[in-house]
Amino acid sequence: MTAIDANSLLAMRSAILERNSALQRASAAGPELASPDTKDAKGVAGFGDVMKGALEQVNDLQSKSSAISEAYERGDTTDIAAVMLARQTASIGFEATLQVRNKLLTAYKDIMSMPV
């Protein structure tokens, strides 16, 4: 898998915003909503697939960071810069995941508090 960088985070953000606007258009049009885990006619992954892929990337970053840190502690590697870079990359990915989760929870609470 590829590492999460600023461009991929911006791409995920734009995908979320596109899905949000699509959901708003669909809710205005009527109750015929598609499942979020299906691919549309253009073959674009659904919101659930995008989120699952992002979580898997963050998990991989965390695993690689732990493995590199353990290798440094055992003395297998002496490159402290690579260890710190891996730990910071994993930390940033985790913080971004927390921010997305917080935004999703806020959006869910807003939707649930809307009058019917």
Secondary structure, 3 states (H helix, E strand, C coil): CCCCCHHHHHHHHHHHHHHHHHHHHHHHHCCCCCCCCCCCCCCCCCHHHHHHHHHHHHHHHHHHHHHHHHHHHHCCCCCHHHHHHHHHHHHHHHHHHHHHHHHHHHHHHHHHCCCC
